[in-house]
Amino acid sequence: MTTPAHPGRMLFVNIPVADLERSKAFFAGLGFGFNPNFTDETAACMLVGEHAFVMLLTREKFAQYAHLPMADPTTHTLALYSFSVSSREEVDTVGAAALAAGGTKADDAEDYGFMYSRSFYDLDGHGWQVMWMDPAAAEQGPEAYTASTHNADTPA
């Protein structure tokens, strides 16, 4: 899909958490805020982007919506959640904050030149990646960006 089918489309990702208040504190420590209109004792609406949200739901609340058994994110990968930040330095800052707040390291930093990322597991074992991508690479696509920067570095 190269153009949005619905320009005002919003994305809501729902994930179960064992302790809602603890999870809210963890993500607040990473710089996320919450929409109080959609936050109560069973759910918290975490703001990720202008039209993107993660709903942190108590396991009981999540079970009301899920029609299949809930998997344990510490033993099964349910999904990988990735969000962008504005710089390579911010990737390191957020990654360090996640570990300091009780998250665990998923793997080493990955540096592709046009993209830089760190991954961690949150308090419930959900896998997260914080990443920065060069704006030109985001616009052109990684292959075109790499080709254009490689050609710029090659003497004529």
Steps between C-alpha positions, in 0.01 A plus 500: 500500500685809380231749595281476806161350428358724770704813584344531847556135585611429855693195621427340837714206613367321808737310728440322831699605806524340843509826700351803327642764735847348481482490118379861484793608718743303281382661176467846657868462590571454128323827419152376406182673612147367545161625385295534821174472303581138418684403817347342808584225750488232225655678201744775409513666158869567429568767238758379247440732205247747369263217409667199664428362845584198712227390736652348811225272630481296817501130416135480602402788272707360212326161540162672445609591146715200406322192368807275523710405802746763610864409437778575744729764340795368701481164320326583170548791262162663449624797299796737490420864569719769348488877539718774359683783671660812357871410521756224546585648840135476607503129408777450756328720758165317474671160491693582816184633668317174419774295667520736798121471548514121522486393136747246368734518202378307195815533289788731415452829315451457126655758268413488131629850423160634397334343806612446859309306766505336841258236624372415846231301677254693716394391848257241359744359243361678192776573245555867410739671261588868516639621169619802305494511122665765284208709365634468144504120533145506635390704199700319230509150645816333628625365166463829312653690792797264521552520123483882503745534792734239351500679164562835673808351669637348179740726306398575143 
